[in-house]
């Protein structure tokens, strides 16, 4: 097939930079433009210094319609405005990395309806979709740890903690993203009120239907740059082997979600599009650990995974990435 022509709007941030890196090494995609008003005319490597020697593409202030798919790497609330301001032709598919279209009831504009782009939940819908709402990073890590239980109707009360690196806060500096604050420091934030809980609830209801589940989430800011580690605790009477078999069946044909009988840790996931999951059980208490890279499986890598599915190519194309283990 001909290469997939891609455009990126909002290419100067962390997710934009990772998306550029993945697409430059994707065998079936080409970057047509990277849009950024503030950096128009500058080479990409002047902003994303890891791209030195990789490309001579420059940021553009112009949008061209000669593309197959447009990635929106814009701030929350900006994607909806962008689509209202730009009359994009119907042939351009959209993959939005903001939270603007993730929830039922908010997942549409006058012209477009968005499918929630968690492949392990909605792969068949993604395959036929024209517009994708990419999931949030915490939402991805938590859901991948819980979906098999939801599918079996086993979720009721879940208590979840999760820690994320500084890149989860975006590229703009703030008091809590500055190196001198992050170093040797952690902090809980948005306790029980994190915005990703809404999309997690919607996915659980999709699988459990009438049976409601409550997920109580305490997120933490960590003293590292990238990655998310989640631990979800709940009561469950099934034995550990039965649960491990349940997870293995659920993720059997999903290439980026992997079960481990050994303890999982963050370095196994960073720089990959993988989610690593481990189950532990004591009595009737189950703990589900899950680890991802917030910029890849939690953002840009998952966006490319969704693109691959939409264009009916191998889901792993461009995403066979090795972890930064050392």
C-alpha positions in Angstrom: 0.0 0.0 0.0 1.0 3.6 -0.4 2.5 5.4 2.6 0.1 6.9 5.0 0.4 10.7 4.8 0.3 12.2 8.3 0.1 15.7 9.7 0.6 16.8 13.3 -1.0 19.8 14.9 0.7 20.9 18.1 4.1 19.3 17.4 6.3 21.2 19.9 5.3 19.4 23.1 6.4 16.1 24.6 3.7 14.0 22.9 4.3 15.8 19.6 8.1 15.0 19.8 7.5 11.3 20.6 5.0 11.1 17.8 7.5 12.6 15.3 10.1 10.1 16.5 7.9 7.1 16.0 6.5 8.2 12.6 10.0 9.0 11.3 10.8 5.3 11.9 7.5 3.9 10.7 7.9 2.0 7.5 4.5 2.8 6.1 4.0 6.4 7.2 5.4 9.8 6.1 5.2 13.1 7.8 3.7 15.8 5.5 3.8 18.6 8.0 4.2 19.5 11.7 2.1 22.5 12.6 3.2 24.9 15.3 2.4 28.7 15.3 5.2 29.6 17.8 7.9 27.6 16.0 7.0 28.0 12.4 10.1 27.9 10.2 12.3 26.3 12.8 13.8 22.8 12.2 12.1 20.2 14.3 15.5 19.4 15.9 15.7 22.9 17.3 12.8 22.0 19.7 13.2 18.2 19.9 16.9 17.9 20.3 16.8 14.1 20.1 16.0 14.5 16.4 19.3 16.0 15.4 20.5 14.2 12.3 17.1 12.4 11.9 15.2 14.9 9.8 15.4 18.3 8.1 11.6 18.9 8.4 10.6 22.4 9.7 7.6 23.4 11.7 4.9 24.9 9.6 2.2 27.5 10.2 0.2 26.1 7.3 -2.2 23.2 7.2 -2.4 21.2 4.0 -5.3 18.9 3.2 -3.1 16.5 1.2 -2.9 14.0 4.2 -4.7 10.8 5.2 -4.7 11.4 9.0 -4.2 14.3 11.3 -2.9 13.9 14.9 -4.0 16.6 17.3 -1.3 17.0 20.0 -3.0 20.1 21.5 -3.9 21.1 25.0 -7.1 20.0 26.6 -10.0 22.1 25.2 -7.9 23.2 22.2 -8.8 20.2 19.9 -12.5 21.0 19.8 -11.7 24.7 19.0 -9.2 23.6 16.3 -11.8 21.5 14.5 -14.3 24.3 14.7 -11.9 26.8 13.2 -10.6 24.5 10.4 -13.0 23.1 7.9 -11.1 19.8 7.3 -12.4 17.6 4.4 -14.0 14.3 5.3 -11.2 12.2 3.9 -8.9 13.3 6.7 -9.1 11.0 9.7 -8.5 12.5 13.1 -6.6 11.0 16.1 -7.0 13.4 19.0 -4.6 13.1 22.0 -6.5 15.5 24.2 -9.4 14.7 26.5 -11.9 16.7 24.4 -13.8 13.7 22.8 -13.2 10.8 25.2 -16.5 10.7 27.0 -19.9 9.6 25.8 -22.0 12.7 25.2 -18.9 14.8 24.4 -17.4 12.6 21.7 -18.7 14.5 18.6 -18.7 17.7 16.7 -21.2 18.8 14.0 -19.3 16.7 11.5 -17.4 14.1 13.4 -18.0 11.3 16.0 -15.1 9.9 17.9 -14.4 6.4 19.0 -12.6 5.8 22.3 -9.2 4.5 21.2 -8.2 1.9 23.7 -7.3 -1.0 21.3 -7.6 -3.7 24.0 -11.2 -2.6 24.5 -12.4 -1.2 21.1 -10.2 -2.6 18.4 -13.1 -3.6 16.1 -14.6 -0.2 16.4 -11.3 1.5 15.8 -10.8 -0.5 12.6 -13.8 1.1 11.1 -13.5 4.5 12.7 -12.8 7.9 11.0 -12.0 9.7 14.3 -10.3 8.5 17.4 -10.1 9.9 20.9 -6.8 8.6 22.3 -7.1 7.6 26.0 -5.4 9.4 28.8 -2.1 8.0 30.2 -3.3 7.2 33.8 -6.6 5.9 32.3 -4.7 3.5 30.0 -2.5 2.1 32.7 -5.4 1.6 35.2 -7.9 0.2 32.6 -5.4 -2.3 31.2 -5.0 -3.6 34.8 -8.8 -3.9 35.3 -10.5 -4.7 32.0 -10.3 -8.5 32.3 -11.9 -8.3 35.7 -14.6 -6.0 34.4 -15.2 -8.3 31.5 -15.8 -11.1 34.0 -18.1 -8.9 36.1 -15.7 -9.0 39.1 -15.2 -5.3 39.8 -17.0 -3.6 42.7 -14.8 -1.4 44.9 -11.3 -0.7 43.6 -8.6 1.4 45.4 -5.9 2.5 43.1 -2.6 4.4 43.5 -0.4 5.5 40.7 2.8 7.4 40.2 3.9 9.3 37.1 7.0 11.1 35.9 7.4 14.8 35.3 6.7 14.5 31.5 3.1 13.8 32.4 2.7 17.4 33.3 3.7 18.6 29.9 6.6 20.8 28.7 5.6 24.1 30.3 7.4 24.7 33.6 5.4 25.0 36.8 6.4 24.9 40.5 5.8 21.1 40.7 7.5 20.2 37.4 10.7 22.1 38.0 13.8 19.8 38.5 14.6 21.3 42.0 11.0 20.5 43.2 10.8 17.0 41.6 14.3 15.8 42.7 14.1 13.5 45.8 10.4 14.3 46.2 6.9 12.9 45.7 3.5 14.3 46.2 -0.1 13.1 45.9 -2.3 15.4 43.8 -5.9 15.5 42.5 -6.7 12.9 45.2 -10.0 11.0 44.2 -10.8 13.7 41.6 -8.5 13.0 38.7 -10.1 13.7 35.3 -9.2 10.3 33.9 -11.7 8.6 36.3 -14.6 9.6 34.0 -13.2 7.6 31.0 -12.3 4.7 33.2 -15.9 4.6 34.5 -17.3 4.7 31.0 -15.1 1.7 29.9 -16.0 -0.4 32.9 -19.7 0.3 32.3 -19.2 -0.8 28.7 -18.0 -4.2 29.9 -20.0 -4.7 33.2 -23.2 -3.1 31.9 -25.6 -2.8 34.8 -23.1 -3.7 37.5 -21.5 -0.5 38.8 -18.0 -0.4 40.1 -16.3 2.4 42.1 -12.6 3.2 41.4 -11.0 5.4 44.0 -7.7 6.8 42.7 -4.8 8.6 44.3 -2.2 9.8 41.8 1.3 10.8 42.7 4.0 13.0 41.2 7.3 11.1 41.0 10.9 12.2 41.0 11.6 10.7 37.5 10.9 11.8 34.0 8.7 9.3 32.3 6.5 6.3 33.0 3.5 5.3 35.1 3.3 2.6 37.7 -0.2 1.6 39.0 -1.3 -0.7 41.9 -5.0 -1.5 42.1 -6.4 -3.3 45.1 -9.7 -5.1 45.4 -11.5 -8.0 47.1 -11.7 -11.1 44.9 -12.4 -14.7 45.8 -11.0 -16.4 42.7 -7.6 -18.0 43.1 -4.5 -16.6 41.6 -4.0 -19.2 38.8 -7.6 -18.7 37.7 -7.1 -15.0 37.5 -3.8 -15.3 35.6 -5.6 -17.5 33.1 -8.4 -15.0 32.8 -5.9 -12.2 32.0 -4.0 -14.4 29.6 -7.1 -15.2 27.6 -8.3 -11.6 27.5 -5.0 -10.3 26.2 -4.1 -13.3 24.1 -4.3 -11.4 20.7 -3.2 -8.0 22.0 0.5 -7.6 21.2 1.4 -4.8 23.6 -0.1 -6.0 26.9 2.0 -8.6 28.6 1.4 -10.7 31.8 4.3 -11.5 34.1 4.5 -13.9 37.1 7.6 -11.9 38.3 7.4 -8.4 39.8 7.2 -5.8 37.1 8.9 -2.5 37.3 9.0 0.8 35.4 12.2 0.4 33.4 10.7 -2.6 31.6 8.1 -0.3 30.0 9.8 3.0 29.5 10.5 3.7 25.8 8.1 1.0 24.7 4.4 0.8 23.7 4.0 -2.1 26.2 1.9 -2.5 29.3 3.3 -4.9 31.8 0.9 -6.5 34.3 1.5 -8.6 37.4 -1.1 -10.0 39.8 -0.5 -10.7 43.5 -2.9 -12.2 46.0 -3.1 -12.6 49.8 -6.3 -14.2 51.1 -9.2 -12.6 49.3 -7.3 -9.4 48.4 -6.0 -9.0 44.9 -3.5 -6.4 43.8 -3.0 -5.7 40.1 0.2 -3.9 39.1 0.5 -2.3 35.7 3.3 -0.2 34.1 3.5 1.8 30.9 5.4 4.7 29.3 3.1 7.7 29.7 4.4 9.2 26.4 4.1 6.1 24.3 1.4 3.6 25.4 -0.1 6.5 27.3 -0.1 8.9 24.4 1.9 8.9 21.1 2.6 5.2 20.8 -1.0 4.3 21.3 -2.0 7.0 18.8 0.2 5.3 16.2 -1.2 1.9 17.2 -4.7 3.3 16.5 -3.5 4.6 13.1 -2.2 1.2 12.2 -5.5 -0.5 13.1 -7.5 2.2 11.2 -5.5 1.6 8.1 -5.5 -2.1 8.4 -1.8 -2.7 8.7 0.1 -4.7 11.3 -0.7 -3.2 14.7 2.9 -3.3 15.8 4.4 -1.4 12.7 6.8 1.3 13.9 6.3 0.3 17.5 8.7 -2.5 18.0 10.7 -0.5 20.6 13.3 -1.7 23.1 13.0 -0.6 26.8 15.6 1.8 28.2 16.6 -0.9 30.7 19.9 0.5 31.8 
